[in-house]
Amino acid sequence: MEACIWMALAATLGTWLVTALGAATVVFFSSPKEKTLNLMLGFSAGVMIAASFWSLLEPAIAQAERLPGLPAWLVATAGFLIGALFLWGSDKLVSRALGQVEAGGMKRVILLVLSITLHNIPEGLAVGVAFGALQNGYSPEALMGAVSVAVGIGLQNFPEGAAVSLPLRREGCSRSRSFLVGQASALVEPMAGVLGAWLVTYVQRLLPYALSFAAGAMILVAVHELIPECQKNRQEQPYFATMGIILGFAAMMLLDVMLGLSLIHISEPTRQAEI
């Protein structure tokens, strides 16, 4: 059991490192123009929308179908709506706490970081569950399945790191602060990974709810905050920021589908070990 926990910790530290590398892209933008910032913000929105389906909702439905209890469609829908309502409530609390003067840009930053952080929790749990399943019976196939989950999540974390740091830069944060906050959004992954490996049986049942919850939170932020913001100056170049959304969505979809992000199959190592 201890070996599984250590492997889960090492794997999720790796996924955090890739997020940090993605956040480091902000270093290359010393003083970006408004047009470039709109493209960045659109790209971030596209990444979040694509990740909400391929990294979160699709795996949540697949996981829920394998578990006894409520229908998969009900689990995914309930988790999605609760996640959106949670971010809506957070929006209200942040606006009230910051006041009307500061609420605009700073509120958007806080909600963005919160939504990405919430998204990283179930991803860390997924890696932990995959490695924790090895305690039921080690096999090379189960180990490779767990490694593929960690690699897939790690690589798709790169654009997510950029999706946090670049909008922060747009709001006037320094490059160093944007990087620090961007990489910090994934620090929850190692903690969630260790928890997932330790509570593998229980977390397996909660994972569909956590995945769909994070999807609802991300969609709300992308649609309510990021997309309207990147479209403010659309009169000059109507489709420039929109192409950023398309590119972000395509990049995230390509990573998830090409890598065959094995979140959908994280229960397979468990079932093979039990057999």
BALOBA-1460 file (C-alpha; in Angstrom, 3 decimals):
// residues 275
<rec num="1" residu="m" x="0.000" y="0.000" z="0.000"/>
<rec num="2" residu="e" x="2.808" y="2.434" z="0.889"/>
<rec num="3" residu="a" x="4.508" y="1.783" z="-2.455"/>
<rec num="4" residu="c" x="1.291" y="2.669" z="-4.285"/>
<rec num="5" residu="i" x="1.018" y="5.932" z="-2.377"/>
<rec num="6" residu="w" x="4.614" y="6.867" z="-3.152"/>
<rec num="7" residu="m" x="4.100" y="6.092" z="-6.839"/>
<rec num="8" residu="a" x="0.917" y="8.185" z="-6.877"/>
<rec num="9" residu="l" x="2.776" y="11.067" z="-5.230"/>
<rec num="10" residu="a" x="5.638" y="10.866" z="-7.733"/>
<rec num="11" residu="a" x="3.220" y="10.719" z="-10.677"/>
<rec num="12" residu="t" x="1.161" y="13.703" z="-9.538"/>
<rec num="13" residu="l" x="4.292" y="15.738" z="-8.819"/>
<rec num="14" residu="g" x="5.112" y="15.094" z="-12.456"/>
<rec num="15" residu="t" x="1.704" y="16.338" z="-13.601"/>
<rec num="16" residu="w" x="2.197" y="19.459" z="-11.463"/>
<rec num="17" residu="l" x="5.596" y="20.034" z="-13.078"/>
<rec num="18" residu="v" x="4.062" y="20.016" z="-16.557"/>
<rec num="19" residu="t" x="1.488" y="22.574" z="-15.383"/>
<rec num="20" residu="a" x="4.349" y="24.737" z="-14.139"/>
<rec num="21" residu="l" x="6.020" y="24.480" z="-17.550"/>
<rec num="22" residu="g" x="2.778" y="25.605" z="-19.180"/>
<rec num="23" residu="a" x="2.491" y="28.517" z="-16.773"/>
<rec num="24" residu="a" x="6.073" y="29.482" z="-17.615"/>
<rec num="25" residu="t" x="4.998" y="30.432" z="-21.146"/>
<rec num="26" residu="v" x="3.985" y="33.777" z="-19.676"/>
<rec num="27" residu="v" x="7.701" y="34.608" z="-19.415"/>
<rec num="28" residu="f" x="7.870" y="34.993" z="-23.203"/>
<rec num="29" residu="f" x="5.284" y="37.780" z="-23.227"/>
<rec num="30" residu="s" x="6.956" y="40.877" z="-21.812"/>
<rec num="31" residu="s" x="4.325" y="43.455" z="-22.766"/>
<rec num="32" residu="p" x="1.755" y="41.824" z="-25.047"/>
<rec num="33" residu="k" x="-0.554" y="43.950" z="-27.154"/>
<rec num="34" residu="e" x="-4.294" y="44.052" z="-26.581"/>
<rec num="35" residu="k" x="-4.900" y="41.950" z="-29.696"/>
<rec num="36" residu="t" x="-2.473" y="39.273" z="-28.489"/>
<rec num="37" residu="l" x="-4.033" y="39.262" z="-25.035"/>
<rec num="38" residu="n" x="-7.477" y="38.719" z="-26.548"/>
<rec num="39" residu="l" x="-6.084" y="35.772" z="-28.486"/>
<rec num="40" residu="m" x="-4.567" y="34.357" z="-25.278"/>
<rec num="41" residu="l" x="-7.797" y="34.764" z="-23.371"/>
<rec num="42" residu="g" x="-9.764" y="33.121" z="-26.171"/>
<rec num="43" residu="f" x="-7.261" y="30.268" z="-26.252"/>
<rec num="44" residu="s" x="-7.724" y="29.790" z="-22.500"/>
<rec num="45" residu="a" x="-11.508" y="29.649" z="-22.935"/>
<rec num="46" residu="g" x="-11.172" y="27.060" z="-25.706"/>
<rec num="47" residu="v" x="-8.889" y="24.914" z="-23.558"/>
<rec num="48" residu="m" x="-11.340" y="24.998" z="-20.676"/>
<rec num="49" residu="i" x="-14.364" y="24.135" z="-22.824"/>
<rec num="50" residu="a" x="-12.599" y="21.178" z="-24.459"/>
<rec num="51" residu="a" x="-11.225" y="19.938" z="-21.135"/>
<rec num="52" residu="s" x="-14.707" y="20.109" z="-19.633"/>
<rec num="53" residu="f" x="-15.903" y="17.442" z="-22.022"/>
<rec num="54" residu="w" x="-12.974" y="15.199" z="-22.936"/>
<rec num="55" residu="s" x="-11.124" y="15.363" z="-19.610"/>
<rec num="56" residu="l" x="-14.122" y="15.557" z="-17.294"/>
<rec num="57" residu="l" x="-17.674" y="14.889" z="-18.523"/>
<rec num="58" residu="e" x="-16.919" y="11.967" z="-20.849"/>
<rec num="59" residu="p" x="-14.845" y="10.133" z="-18.201"/>
<rec num="60" residu="a" x="-17.479" y="10.950" z="-15.552"/>
<rec num="61" residu="i" x="-20.229" y="9.328" z="-17.622"/>
<rec num="62" residu="a" x="-18.053" y="6.299" z="-18.410"/>
<rec num="63" residu="q" x="-17.166" y="5.867" z="-14.745"/>
<rec num="64" residu="a" x="-20.753" y="6.268" z="-13.563"/>
<rec num="65" residu="e" x="-21.925" y="3.608" z="-16.026"/>
<rec num="66" residu="r" x="-19.625" y="1.060" z="-14.377"/>
<rec num="67" residu="l" x="-20.779" y="1.812" z="-10.847"/>
<rec num="68" residu="p" x="-24.020" y="0.637" z="-9.246"/>
<rec num="69" residu="g" x="-26.581" y="3.196" z="-8.131"/>
<rec num="70" residu="l" x="-27.898" y="6.238" z="-9.984"/>
<rec num="71" residu="p" x="-28.020" y="6.375" z="-13.805"/>
<rec num="72" residu="a" x="-24.883" y="7.792" z="-15.394"/>
<rec num="73" residu="w" x="-26.752" y="10.674" z="-17.037"/>
<rec num="74" residu="l" x="-28.161" y="11.766" z="-13.680"/>
<rec num="75" residu="v" x="-24.765" y="11.627" z="-11.957"/>
<rec num="76" residu="a" x="-23.093" y="13.708" z="-14.668"/>
<rec num="77" residu="t" x="-25.920" y="16.233" z="-14.898"/>
<rec num="78" residu="a" x="-26.188" y="16.667" z="-11.134"/>
<rec num="79" residu="g" x="-22.436" y="17.104" z="-10.701"/>
<rec num="80" residu="f" x="-22.280" y="19.553" z="-13.623"/>
<rec num="81" residu="l" x="-25.094" y="21.752" z="-12.298"/>
<rec num="82" residu="i" x="-23.747" y="21.723" z="-8.750"/>
<rec num="83" residu="g" x="-20.314" y="22.764" z="-10.038"/>
<rec num="84" residu="a" x="-21.799" y="25.666" z="-11.987"/>
<rec num="85" residu="l" x="-23.903" y="26.739" z="-8.994"/>
<rec num="86" residu="f" x="-20.846" y="26.552" z="-6.749"/>
<rec num="87" residu="l" x="-18.905" y="28.933" z="-9.010"/>
<rec num="88" residu="w" x="-21.943" y="31.211" z="-9.298"/>
<rec num="89" residu="g" x="-22.095" y="31.392" z="-5.505"/>
<rec num="90" residu="s" x="-18.348" y="31.979" z="-5.382"/>
<rec num="91" residu="d" x="-18.785" y="34.822" z="-7.874"/>
<rec num="92" residu="k" x="-21.303" y="36.486" z="-5.576"/>
<rec num="93" residu="l" x="-19.084" y="36.061" z="-2.525"/>
<rec num="94" residu="v" x="-15.988" y="37.375" z="-4.312"/>
<rec num="95" residu="s" x="-17.873" y="40.402" z="-5.665"/>
<rec num="96" residu="r" x="-19.188" y="41.212" z="-2.207"/>
<rec num="97" residu="a" x="-15.784" y="40.770" z="-0.589"/>
<rec num="98" residu="l" x="-13.874" y="42.871" z="-3.131"/>
<rec num="99" residu="g" x="-16.498" y="45.562" z="-3.530"/>
<rec num="100" residu="q" x="-17.781" y="47.152" z="-6.700"/>
<rec num="101" residu="v" x="-14.570" y="49.035" z="-7.504"/>
<rec num="102" residu="e" x="-12.236" y="46.042" z="-7.721"/>
<rec num="103" residu="a" x="-14.691" y="43.322" z="-8.588"/>
<rec num="104" residu="g" x="-14.210" y="43.420" z="-12.379"/>
<rec num="105" residu="g" x="-10.745" y="42.147" z="-13.279"/>
<rec num="106" residu="m" x="-9.778" y="40.730" z="-9.926"/>
<rec num="107" residu="k" x="-12.991" y="38.751" z="-9.631"/>
<rec num="108" residu="r" x="-12.339" y="37.182" z="-13.012"/>
<rec num="109" residu="v" x="-8.831" y="36.168" z="-11.956"/>
<rec num="110" residu="i" x="-10.021" y="34.578" z="-8.710"/>
<rec num="111" residu="l" x="-12.793" y="32.634" z="-10.438"/>
<rec num="112" residu="l" x="-10.414" y="31.456" z="-13.156"/>
<rec num="113" residu="v" x="-7.858" y="30.166" z="-10.661"/>
<rec num="114" residu="l" x="-10.595" y="28.567" z="-8.559"/>
<rec num="115" residu="s" x="-12.141" y="26.751" z="-11.523"/>
<rec num="116" residu="i" x="-8.809" y="25.366" z="-12.770"/>
<rec num="117" residu="t" x="-7.898" y="24.308" z="-9.233"/>
<rec num="118" residu="l" x="-11.224" y="22.489" z="-8.844"/>
<rec num="119" residu="h" x="-10.568" y="20.807" z="-12.191"/>
<rec num="120" residu="n" x="-7.150" y="19.601" z="-10.990"/>
<rec num="121" residu="i" x="-8.554" y="17.888" z="-7.890"/>
<rec num="122" residu="p" x="-10.413" y="15.092" z="-9.732"/>
<rec num="123" residu="e" x="-7.468" y="14.719" z="-12.102"/>
<rec num="124" residu="g" x="-5.181" y="14.109" z="-9.125"/>
<rec num="125" residu="l" x="-7.735" y="11.689" z="-7.697"/>
<rec num="126" residu="a" x="-7.812" y="9.834" z="-11.019"/>
<rec num="127" residu="v" x="-4.052" y="9.297" z="-10.957"/>
<rec num="128" residu="g" x="-4.207" y="8.225" z="-7.318"/>
<rec num="129" residu="v" x="-7.011" y="5.757" z="-8.011"/>
<rec num="130" residu="a" x="-5.065" y="4.264" z="-10.927"/>
<rec num="131" residu="f" x="-1.966" y="3.665" z="-8.802"/>
<rec num="132" residu="g" x="-3.943" y="2.708" z="-5.707"/>
<rec num="133" residu="a" x="-5.579" y="-0.086" z="-7.706"/>
<rec num="134" residu="l" x="-2.187" y="-1.820" z="-7.816"/>
<rec num="135" residu="q" x="-2.557" y="-2.734" z="-4.153"/>
<rec num="136" residu="n" x="-5.217" y="-5.285" z="-5.115"/>
<rec num="137" residu="g" x="-2.753" y="-7.196" z="-7.246"/>
<rec num="138" residu="y" x="0.235" y="-5.968" z="-9.233"/>
<rec num="139" residu="s" x="0.532" y="-6.656" z="-12.941"/>
<rec num="140" residu="p" x="2.577" y="-4.986" z="-15.697"/>
<rec num="141" residu="e" x="-0.657" y="-4.154" z="-17.543"/>
<rec num="142" residu="a" x="-2.150" y="-2.425" z="-14.493"/>
<rec num="143" residu="l" x="1.063" y="-0.460" z="-13.929"/>
<rec num="144" residu="m" x="1.191" y="0.681" z="-17.561"/>
<rec num="145" residu="g" x="-2.465" y="1.684" z="-17.328"/>
<rec num="146" residu="a" x="-1.715" y="3.853" z="-14.294"/>
<rec num="147" residu="v" x="1.336" y="5.360" z="-15.982"/>
<rec num="148" residu="s" x="-0.703" y="6.175" z="-19.100"/>
<rec num="149" residu="v" x="-3.248" y="8.020" z="-16.962"/>
<rec num="150" residu="a" x="-0.480" y="10.100" z="-15.361"/>
<rec num="151" residu="v" x="1.223" y="10.835" z="-18.695"/>
<rec num="152" residu="g" x="-2.043" y="11.778" z="-20.394"/>
<rec num="153" residu="i" x="-3.107" y="14.111" z="-17.599"/>
<rec num="154" residu="g" x="0.373" y="15.574" z="-17.350"/>
<rec num="155" residu="l" x="0.629" y="16.486" z="-21.034"/>
<rec num="156" residu="q" x="-2.821" y="18.047" z="-21.167"/>
<rec num="157" residu="n" x="-1.880" y="20.077" z="-18.064"/>
<rec num="158" residu="f" x="0.555" y="22.129" z="-20.163"/>
<rec num="159" residu="p" x="-2.088" y="24.285" z="-21.885"/>
<rec num="160" residu="e" x="-4.003" y="24.485" z="-18.596"/>
<rec num="161" residu="g" x="-1.007" y="26.100" z="-16.911"/>
<rec num="162" residu="a" x="-0.941" y="28.653" z="-19.709"/>
<rec num="163" residu="a" x="-4.713" y="29.063" z="-19.403"/>
<rec num="164" residu="v" x="-4.176" y="30.460" z="-15.895"/>
<rec num="165" residu="s" x="-0.950" y="32.448" z="-16.220"/>
<rec num="166" residu="l" x="-1.745" y="34.251" z="-19.489"/>
<rec num="167" residu="p" x="-5.093" y="35.739" z="-18.379"/>
<rec num="168" residu="l" x="-3.407" y="36.811" z="-15.137"/>
<rec num="169" residu="r" x="-0.843" y="38.658" z="-17.206"/>
<rec num="170" residu="r" x="-3.685" y="40.310" z="-19.102"/>
<rec num="171" residu="e" x="-5.125" y="41.617" z="-15.840"/>
<rec num="172" residu="g" x="-1.860" y="43.407" z="-15.083"/>
<rec num="173" residu="c" x="-0.073" y="40.866" z="-12.895"/>
<rec num="174" residu="s" x="3.699" y="40.628" z="-13.233"/>
<rec num="175" residu="r" x="5.195" y="37.714" z="-15.134"/>
<rec num="176" residu="s" x="6.602" y="36.176" z="-11.960"/>
<rec num="177" residu="r" x="3.307" y="36.433" z="-10.099"/>
<rec num="178" residu="s" x="1.371" y="35.074" z="-13.069"/>
<rec num="179" residu="f" x="3.716" y="32.086" z="-13.208"/>
<rec num="180" residu="l" x="3.538" y="31.441" z="-9.463"/>
<rec num="181" residu="v" x="-0.267" y="31.468" z="-9.415"/>
<rec num="182" residu="g" x="-0.438" y="29.401" z="-12.609"/>
<rec num="183" residu="q" x="1.714" y="26.595" z="-11.252"/>
<rec num="184" residu="a" x="0.070" y="26.794" z="-7.823"/>
<rec num="185" residu="s" x="-3.291" y="25.898" z="-9.380"/>
<rec num="186" residu="a" x="-1.978" y="22.330" z="-9.819"/>
<rec num="187" residu="l" x="-0.485" y="21.893" z="-6.345"/>
<rec num="188" residu="v" x="-3.726" y="20.197" z="-5.331"/>
<rec num="189" residu="e" x="-2.959" y="17.300" z="-7.687"/>
<rec num="190" residu="p" x="-0.262" y="15.636" z="-5.494"/>
<rec num="191" residu="m" x="-2.502" y="15.941" z="-2.437"/>
<rec num="192" residu="a" x="-5.488" y="14.530" z="-4.295"/>
<rec num="193" residu="g" x="-3.310" y="11.784" z="-5.778"/>
<rec num="194" residu="v" x="-2.171" y="10.577" z="-2.371"/>
<rec num="195" residu="l" x="-5.758" y="10.712" z="-1.110"/>
<rec num="196" residu="g" x="-6.960" y="8.758" z="-4.135"/>
<rec num="197" residu="a" x="-4.362" y="6.025" z="-3.642"/>
<rec num="198" residu="w" x="-5.204" y="5.770" z="0.057"/>
<rec num="199" residu="l" x="-8.984" y="5.711" z="-0.362"/>
<rec num="200" residu="v" x="-9.085" y="3.994" z="-3.729"/>
<rec num="201" residu="t" x="-12.380" y="2.118" z="-3.249"/>
<rec num="202" residu="y" x="-14.315" y="5.083" z="-1.883"/>
<rec num="203" residu="v" x="-12.864" y="7.666" z="-4.237"/>
<rec num="204" residu="q" x="-13.738" y="5.441" z="-7.193"/>
<rec num="205" residu="r" x="-17.413" y="5.968" z="-6.347"/>
<rec num="206" residu="l" x="-17.062" y="9.710" z="-5.829"/>
<rec num="207" residu="l" x="-14.938" y="10.359" z="-8.908"/>
<rec num="208" residu="p" x="-17.812" y="10.751" z="-11.441"/>
<rec num="209" residu="y" x="-19.372" y="13.445" z="-9.259"/>
<rec num="210" residu="a" x="-16.036" y="15.233" z="-8.812"/>
<rec num="211" residu="l" x="-15.272" y="15.150" z="-12.542"/>
<rec num="212" residu="s" x="-18.657" y="16.533" z="-13.614"/>
<rec num="213" residu="f" x="-18.577" y="19.108" z="-10.776"/>
<rec num="214" residu="a" x="-15.283" y="20.483" z="-12.118"/>
<rec num="215" residu="a" x="-16.722" y="20.545" z="-15.650"/>
<rec num="216" residu="g" x="-19.662" y="22.702" z="-14.575"/>
<rec num="217" residu="a" x="-17.333" y="25.128" z="-12.814"/>
<rec num="218" residu="m" x="-15.048" y="25.447" z="-15.840"/>
<rec num="219" residu="i" x="-17.856" y="25.977" z="-18.343"/>
<rec num="220" residu="l" x="-19.380" y="28.738" z="-16.232"/>
<rec num="221" residu="v" x="-16.096" y="30.650" z="-16.026"/>
<rec num="222" residu="a" x="-15.281" y="30.174" z="-19.727"/>
<rec num="223" residu="v" x="-18.700" y="31.300" z="-20.954"/>
<rec num="224" residu="h" x="-19.489" y="33.982" z="-18.395"/>
<rec num="225" residu="e" x="-16.059" y="35.570" z="-17.907"/>
<rec num="226" residu="l" x="-13.410" y="34.646" z="-20.489"/>
<rec num="227" residu="i" x="-15.344" y="34.673" z="-23.758"/>
<rec num="228" residu="p" x="-17.090" y="38.045" z="-23.195"/>
<rec num="229" residu="e" x="-13.788" y="39.578" z="-22.089"/>
<rec num="230" residu="c" x="-11.841" y="38.443" z="-25.155"/>
<rec num="231" residu="q" x="-14.610" y="39.735" z="-27.459"/>
<rec num="232" residu="k" x="-14.637" y="43.323" z="-26.152"/>
<rec num="233" residu="n" x="-12.733" y="44.744" z="-29.136"/>
<rec num="234" residu="r" x="-14.259" y="42.557" z="-31.809"/>
<rec num="235" residu="q" x="-15.233" y="45.524" z="-33.997"/>
<rec num="236" residu="e" x="-11.677" y="45.934" z="-35.335"/>
<rec num="237" residu="q" x="-10.994" y="42.228" z="-35.968"/>
<rec num="238" residu="p" x="-14.233" y="40.306" z="-35.433"/>
<rec num="239" residu="y" x="-12.803" y="36.784" z="-35.653"/>
<rec num="240" residu="f" x="-9.349" y="37.205" z="-34.096"/>
<rec num="241" residu="a" x="-10.251" y="36.278" z="-30.515"/>
<rec num="242" residu="t" x="-12.757" y="33.735" z="-31.803"/>
<rec num="243" residu="m" x="-9.943" y="31.924" z="-33.600"/>
<rec num="244" residu="g" x="-8.126" y="31.827" z="-30.265"/>
<rec num="245" residu="i" x="-11.092" y="29.928" z="-28.812"/>
<rec num="246" residu="i" x="-11.067" y="27.543" z="-31.773"/>
<rec num="247" residu="l" x="-7.312" y="26.956" z="-31.491"/>
<rec num="248" residu="g" x="-7.520" y="26.376" z="-27.721"/>
<rec num="249" residu="f" x="-10.373" y="23.934" z="-28.124"/>
<rec num="250" residu="a" x="-8.586" y="22.093" z="-30.953"/>
<rec num="251" residu="a" x="-5.301" y="21.869" z="-29.024"/>
<rec num="252" residu="m" x="-6.976" y="20.448" z="-25.935"/>
<rec num="253" residu="m" x="-9.128" y="18.059" z="-27.948"/>
<rec num="254" residu="l" x="-6.080" y="16.865" z="-29.877"/>
<rec num="255" residu="l" x="-4.153" y="16.147" z="-26.683"/>
<rec num="256" residu="d" x="-7.013" y="14.332" z="-24.991"/>
<rec num="257" residu="v" x="-8.076" y="12.250" z="-27.984"/>
<rec num="258" residu="m" x="-4.598" y="11.596" z="-29.388"/>
<rec num="259" residu="l" x="-3.280" y="10.496" z="-26.015"/>
<rec num="260" residu="g" x="-6.424" y="8.467" z="-25.420"/>
<rec num="261" residu="l" x="-6.622" y="10.091" z="-21.983"/>
<rec num="262" residu="s" x="-7.242" y="7.021" z="-19.907"/>
<rec num="263" residu="l" x="-9.434" y="8.652" z="-17.301"/>
<rec num="264" residu="i" x="-12.228" y="6.718" z="-18.963"/>
<rec num="265" residu="h" x="-10.387" y="3.480" z="-18.277"/>
<rec num="266" residu="i" x="-9.062" y="4.101" z="-14.781"/>
<rec num="267" residu="s" x="-11.340" y="1.445" z="-13.376"/>
<rec num="268" residu="e" x="-9.833" y="-1.191" z="-15.693"/>
<rec num="269" residu="p" x="-6.642" y="-1.710" z="-13.645"/>
<rec num="270" residu="t" x="-8.818" y="-2.188" z="-10.574"/>
<rec num="271" residu="r" x="-11.019" y="-4.747" z="-12.258"/>
<rec num="272" residu="q" x="-8.046" y="-6.597" z="-13.770"/>
<rec num="273" residu="a" x="-6.381" y="-6.738" z="-10.372"/>
<rec num="274" residu="e" x="-9.536" y="-8.100" z="-8.788"/>
<rec num="275" residu="i" x="-9.744" y="-10.829" z="-11.451"/>
